[in-house]
Amino acid sequence: MFDLGIKLLEEKLWQIVDETITYTKQEENNVFYCKRSPEDGLVDWTKNSHSIFALIRACEPSYPAYTFYKEKKIEILKAKINFSNDSYIGSVGQVGKILKSKDIVVITNNGHLIITQIKVDGKKFKPSQILKNSNIRFKNIQGEIPRNQKFM
């Protein structure tokens, strides 16, 4: 079976190179995929840094990763895992430090995550341009989503 796959791949690659390949449009009624909803991007700060980082990376612009601060939706566009051994006193979802780069360090259940770019009201920012101190604690579970929040 494996050899058959290699043979087919080789055949199709040569057709692409030779520009002799024929393409078949996929029928819309035969498409199967997992439907996403905006709520899928809500960051649960009680999870570990790697899980939160994976969520942020996996989300696309139409359904970004997000959190809430003071009933304001904060979209998280870019982040990186903080591998330093620094320790911060605070709760999960709390800003532990504002860096000179204007990024913020957020406490997770097993460490820290550095948030490097956010979007608020359709505009991109460095996090500390909007979130100005380390007393900020993001909402971390769906039950805490403000009732008047609308998903677009």
VOSELUM-850898 format. One line per 2 residues: number of its first residue (from 1); their letters; for each residue x, y, z of N, C-alpha, C. Coordinates in Angstrom, 1 decimal, padded with zeros to 4 digits. Atoms other than C-alpha are relative to their C-alpha. Layout:
<recs>
NUM) a) X:Y:Z:X:Y:Z:X:Y:Z | ...
</recs>
This chain:
<recs>
1) mf) 000.8:-001.2:000.0:000.0:000.0:000.0:000.9:001.3:000.0 | -000.9:-001.2:-000.1:002.9:002.4:000.9:000.6:000.2:-001.4
3) dl) -000.6:-000.1:001.3:004.5:001.7:-002.5:-000.9:000.6:-001.0 | 001.0:-000.5:000.9:001.3:002.5:-004.3:-000.1:001.5:000.2
5) gi) 000.0:-001.4:-000.3:001.2:005.9:-002.5:001.2:000.7:-000.6 | -001.3:-000.6:000.5:004.8:006.7:-003.5:-000.1:000.1:-001.5
7) kl) 000.2:000.0:001.4:004.0:005.7:-007.1:-000.9:001.1:-000.5 | 001.0:-001.0:000.4:000.9:007.9:-007.3:000.6:001.4:000.2
9) le) -000.5:-001.3:-000.2:002.7:010.9:-005.7:001.0:000.4:-001.0 | -001.0:-000.3:001.0:005.6:010.6:-008.1:-000.7:000.3:-001.4
11) ek) 000.7:-000.2:001.3:003.2:010.4:-011.1:-000.6:001.4:000.0 | 000.7:-001.3:-000.1:001.2:013.5:-009.9:001.0:001.1:000.0
13) lw) -001.1:-001.1:000.0:004.4:015.5:-009.2:000.5:000.3:-001.4 | -000.5:-000.2:001.4:005.6:014.9:-012.7:-001.0:000.7:-000.9
15) qi) 001.1:-000.7:000.8:002.2:016.0:-014.1:000.0:001.5:000.4 | 000.0:-001.4:-000.4:002.5:019.2:-012.1:001.2:000.7:-000.7
17) vd) -001.2:-000.5:000.6:006.1:019.8:-013.4:-000.3:000.2:-001.5 | 000.3:000.0:001.4:005.0:019.0:-017.0:-001.2:000.8:-000.4
19) et) 001.2:-000.8:000.2:001.9:021.1:-016.6:-001.1:-000.8:-000.8 | 001.1:000.9:000.6:-000.3:018.1:-017.8:-001.0:-000.5:001.0
21) it) 001.0:000.5:-001.0:-002.2:017.6:-014.6:-001.3:000.6:-000.2 | 001.3:-000.5:000.1:-005.9:018.0:-014.6:-000.6:000.2:001.4
23) yt) 000.5:-000.3:-001.4:-007.6:019.6:-011.6:-001.5:-000.3:-000.1 | 001.4:000.2:-000.1:-011.1:018.6:-010.4:-000.5:000.9:001.1
25) kq) 000.6:-000.9:-001.0:-013.2:021.2:-008.6:-000.8:-000.9:001.0 | 000.7:000.7:-001.0:-014.4:019.9:-005.3:-001.5:000.4:000.1
27) ee) 001.4:-000.3:-000.1:-018.2:019.7:-005.0:-000.3:000.5:001.5 | 000.3:-000.6:-001.3:-019.5:021.9:-002.1:-000.8:-000.9:000.9
29) nn) 000.9:000.9:-000.8:-022.1:019.3:-001.0:000.7:-001.2:000.5 | -000.8:001.2:-000.5:-019.3:016.7:-000.5:001.1:000.4:000.9
31) vf) -001.1:-000.6:-000.9:-017.2:018.9:001.8:-000.3:-000.3:001.4 | 000.2:000.2:-001.4:-016.8:017.8:005.3:001.2:000.6:000.8
33) yc) -001.0:-000.7:-000.8:-015.0:019.9:007.9:-000.6:000.3:001.4 | 000.5:-000.3:-001.3:-015.2:020.8:011.5:-000.3:001.5:000.0
35) kr) 000.4:-001.4:000.0:-017.2:024.0:011.9:000.5:000.7:001.3 | -000.5:-000.8:-001.1:-015.6:026.6:014.1:-001.0:001.1:000.4
37) sp) 000.8:-001.1:-000.4:-017.4:029.2:016.1:000.9:001.0:000.7 | -000.9:-001.0:-000.7:-016.0:032.5:017.6:000.4:-000.5:001.5
39) ed) -000.3:000.4:-001.4:-016.2:030.9:021.1:001.1:-000.9:000.1 | -001.1:000.9:000.0:-013.6:028.4:020.1:001.3:000.7:000.4
41) gl) -001.3:-000.7:-000.2:-010.9:031.1:020.4:000.1:000.6:001.4 | -000.1:-000.5:-001.4:-011.6:032.0:024.1:001.1:-000.6:000.7
43) vd) -001.2:000.6:-000.7:-008.4:031.6:026.0:-000.4:-000.3:001.4 | 000.2:000.5:-001.4:-008.7:029.6:029.2:001.4:000.1:000.7
45) wt) -001.3:-000.3:-000.6:-005.9:031.0:031.3:000.4:-001.1:001.1 | -000.4:001.0:-001.0:-006.0:028.0:033.7:000.7:-001.2:-000.7
47) kn) -000.7:001.0:000.8:-004.5:025.9:030.9:001.5:000.3:000.0 | -001.5:-000.3:000.0:-000.7:025.5:030.5:000.4:000.9:-001.2
49) sh) -000.5:-001.0:001.0:001.4:027.9:028.4:000.0:-000.6:-001.4 | -000.1:000.6:001.4:001.9:025.4:025.5:-001.4:-000.1:-000.6
51) si) 001.3:000.1:000.6:-001.8:024.8:025.1:-000.6:001.4:-000.4 | 000.4:-001.3:000.3:-002.6:028.5:025.2:000.7:000.6:-001.3
53) fa) -000.8:-000.5:001.2:000.2:029.3:022.7:-000.5:-000.8:-001.2 | 000.5:000.8:001.2:-001.0:026.5:020.4:-001.4:000.5:-000.5
55) li) 001.3:-000.6:000.4:-004.6:028.0:020.5:000.3:001.3:-000.8 | -000.3:-001.3:000.6:-003.2:031.5:019.6:000.5:-000.2:-001.4
57) ra) -000.6:000.3:001.3:-001.2:030.1:016.7:-001.0:-000.7:-000.9 | 000.9:000.7:000.9:-004.0:027.9:015.4:-001.2:000.9:-000.4
59) ce) 001.1:-000.9:000.4:-006.6:030.7:015.3:000.4:000.9:-001.2 | -000.2:-000.9:001.2:-007.0:032.7:012.1:-000.7:001.3:000.2
61) ps) 000.6:-001.3:-000.2:-008.0:036.3:011.6:-001.5:000.1:000.2 | 001.5:000.0:-000.1:-011.7:035.5:011.2:-000.5:-000.4:001.3
63) yp) 000.3:000.5:-001.3:-011.8:033.7:014.5:001.2:000.0:000.9 | -001.2:000.0:-000.8:-008.9:034.9:016.6:-000.1:-000.5:001.4
65) ay) 000.0:000.2:-001.5:-007.9:033.9:020.1:-000.3:001.3:000.7 | 000.4:-001.2:-000.7:-009.3:036.3:022.6:-000.2:-000.2:001.5
67) tf) 000.3:000.0:-001.4:-009.8:037.2:026.2:-000.8:001.2:000.3 | 000.7:-001.2:-000.4:-011.7:039.8:028.1:000.7:000.8:001.1
69) yk) -000.4:-000.8:-001.1:-010.6:042.7:030.3:-001.0:001.1:000.1 | 001.1:-001.1:-000.3:-013.3:045.0:031.9:-001.0:000.0:-001.1
71) ek) 001.1:000.2:000.9:-015.9:043.6:029.5:000.4:000.4:-001.5 | -000.5:-000.4:001.3:-013.7:044.6:026.5:000.7:-001.2:-000.6
73) ki) -000.6:001.1:000.7:-012.7:041.9:024.0:001.4:000.4:-000.5 | -001.4:-000.2:000.4:-009.0:041.7:023.5:000.4:-001.2:-000.9
75) ei) -000.4:001.1:000.9:-007.9:039.6:020.5:001.5:-000.1:000.1 | -001.4:000.3:-000.2:-004.5:038.0:020.9:000.5:-000.5:-001.3
77) lk) -000.5:000.4:001.3:-002.7:037.9:017.6:001.3:-000.7:000.0 | -001.3:000.7:-000.1:000.8:036.9:018.5:000.5:-000.1:001.5
79) ak) -000.5:000.3:-001.3:002.5:035.4:021.5:001.2:-000.9:-000.1 | -001.1:000.9:-000.1:005.5:033.4:022.5:000.1:-000.6:001.4
81) in) -000.1:000.6:-001.3:006.3:031.0:025.3:001.2:000.7:000.7 | -001.1:-000.6:-000.8:008.4:032.6:028.1:000.8:-001.2:000.7
83) fs) -000.8:001.1:-000.5:011.2:030.1:028.8:000.9:000.5:001.2 | -000.8:-000.5:-001.1:012.8:032.3:031.5:-000.4:-000.7:001.4
85) nd) 000.4:000.5:-001.3:012.9:031.1:035.1:-000.5:001.1:001.0 | 000.6:-001.1:-000.9:011.5:034.4:036.4:-001.3:-000.5:000.6
87) sy) 001.3:000.4:-000.7:008.7:034.0:038.9:-000.8:001.3:000.3 | 000.9:-001.1:-000.2:005.7:036.3:039.3:-001.0:-000.4:001.0
89) ig) 001.0:000.2:-001.0:003.3:036.6:042.1:-001.3:000.5:-000.6 | 001.3:-000.4:000.6:-000.3:036.6:040.9:-000.8:-001.3:-000.3
91) sv) 000.9:001.1:000.4:-003.2:034.5:039.6:000.1:-000.3:-001.5 | 000.0:000.3:001.4:-003.6:032.7:036.3:-000.8:001.1:-000.8
93) gq) 000.7:-001.0:000.8:-004.6:035.2:033.6:000.4:001.4:000.4 | -000.4:-001.3:-000.4:-002.9:038.1:035.4:001.3:000.4:-000.7
95) vg) -001.2:-000.5:000.6:-000.3:040.3:033.8:001.1:000.0:001.1 | -001.1:000.1:-001.0:002.9:039.5:035.6:001.0:001.1:-000.1
97) ki) -001.0:-001.0:000.2:005.1:042.1:034.0:-000.2:000.6:-001.4 | 000.0:-000.7:001.3:005.2:044.7:031.3:001.5:000.1:-000.4
99) lk) -001.4:000.0:000.4:008.4:044.4:029.3:000.4:001.3:-000.8 | -000.4:-001.2:000.7:010.5:047.1:027.7:-000.4:000.1:-001.4
101) sk) 000.4:000.1:001.4:009.5:045.9:024.3:-001.5:000.3:-000.2 | 001.4:-000.3:-000.1:005.9:046.8:025.3:-000.9:-001.2:-000.1
103) di) 000.8:001.3:-000.1:004.9:043.1:025.4:-000.3:-000.2:001.4 | 000.4:000.3:-001.4:003.3:041.7:028.5:000.2:-001.5:000.2
105) vv) -000.1:001.4:-000.4:003.9:038.5:030.4:-001.2:-000.3:000.8 | 001.3:000.4:-000.7:000.7:036.7:031.5:000.3:-001.3:000.6
107) it) -000.2:001.2:-000.8:000.7:034.0:034.2:-001.0:-001.0:-000.5 | 000.8:001.1:000.3:-000.6:030.6:033.2:000.1:-001.0:001.1
109) nn) 000.0:000.9:-001.1:-001.1:027.5:035.3:001.3:-000.7:000.2 | -001.3:000.6:-000.2:002.4:026.3:034.7:001.2:000.9:-000.4
111) gh) -001.1:-000.9:000.4:004.4:029.4:033.8:-000.5:001.3:-000.5 | 000.4:-001.3:000.6:004.1:032.4:031.6:000.0:000.0:-001.5
113) li) 000.1:-000.2:001.5:003.2:033.5:028.1:000.3:001.4:-000.3 | -000.3:-001.4:000.4:004.5:036.6:026.4:-001.0:000.4:-001.1
115) it) 000.9:-000.4:001.0:001.8:038.4:024.5:000.7:001.2:-000.8 | -000.8:-001.0:000.7:003.4:040.4:021.7:-000.9:000.9:-001.0
117) qi) 000.9:-000.9:000.8:000.4:041.8:019.6:-001.4:-000.4:000.3 | 001.4:000.1:-000.2:-003.2:042.4:020.3:-000.8:000.8:-000.9
119) kv) 000.9:-000.8:000.8:-006.2:043.8:018.5:-001.2:000.4:000.9 | 001.1:-000.5:-000.8:-008.8:046.0:020.2:-000.8:000.9:-001.0
121) dg) 000.9:-000.8:000.8:-011.8:047.5:018.3:000.6:000.1:-001.4 | -000.5:000.0:001.3:-010.2:046.5:015.0:001.3:000.6:-000.3
123) kk) -001.4:-000.6:000.2:-006.8:048.1:015.6:001.0:-000.8:000.7 | -001.1:000.7:-000.6:-003.5:046.4:016.3:000.8:000.8:000.9
125) fk) -000.8:-000.7:-001.0:-001.4:047.3:019.3:001.0:-000.9:000.6 | -000.9:000.7:-000.9:001.6:046.3:021.3:-000.9:-000.1:001.3
127) ps) 000.9:000.2:-001.2:-000.1:045.0:024.5:000.0:001.1:001.0 | 000.0:-001.0:-001.0:001.1:047.6:026.9:-000.4:001.4:-000.4
129) qi) 000.7:-001.2:000.5:-000.3:050.4:024.7:-001.4:000.1:000.5 | 001.4:000.1:-000.5:-003.7:049.3:026.0:000.0:-000.4:001.4
131) lk) 000.0:000.6:-001.3:-002.9:047.3:029.1:001.2:000.5:000.8 | -001.1:-000.8:-000.5:-000.9:049.7:031.2:000.6:-000.4:001.3
133) ns) -000.6:000.4:-001.3:-000.2:047.9:034.5:-000.2:-001.5:000.3 | 000.0:001.5:-000.3:000.3:044.5:036.1:-001.1:-000.4:000.9
135) ni) 001.2:000.4:-000.8:-002.9:044.6:038.1:-001.1:-000.5:-000.8 | 001.0:000.5:000.9:-004.8:043.4:035.1:-000.1:-001.5:000.1
137) rf) 000.2:001.4:000.0:-006.4:040.0:035.3:-001.1:-000.3:-001.1 | 001.0:000.3:001.0:-008.1:038.6:032.2:-001.0:-001.0:000.5
139) kn) 001.0:001.0:-000.3:-011.3:036.6:032.3:000.5:-001.3:-000.5 | -000.6:001.2:000.4:-010.5:033.0:032.1:-000.9:-001.2:-000.3
141) iq) 000.9:001.1:000.3:-013.6:030.9:031.7:-001.2:000.5:-000.7 | 001.1:-000.5:000.8:-016.6:031.1:029.4:-001.1:000.6:000.9
143) ge) 001.1:-000.6:-000.9:-019.0:031.7:032.4:000.3:001.4:000.4 | -000.3:-001.4:-000.3:-017.2:035.0:032.9:-000.2:001.0:-001.2
145) ip) 000.2:-000.9:001.2:-018.0:036.4:029.4:-001.1:000.9:000.4 | 001.0:-001.0:-000.2:-019.9:039.6:029.8:-001.3:-000.3:-000.8
147) rn) 001.3:000.3:000.7:-023.6:039.1:028.9:-000.3:000.9:-001.2 | 000.3:-000.9:001.1:-023.7:042.1:026.6:001.0:-000.1:-001.1
149) qk) -001.0:000.2:001.0:-020.7:040.8:024.6:-000.7:-000.7:-001.2 | 000.5:000.6:001.2:-021.7:040.1:021.0:001.2:-000.6:-000.8
151) fm) -001.0:000.6:000.8:-019.7:037.8:018.8:-000.3:000.3:-001.5 | 000.2:-000.3:001.4:-019.2:038.8:015.2:000.5:-001.1:-000.9
</recs>
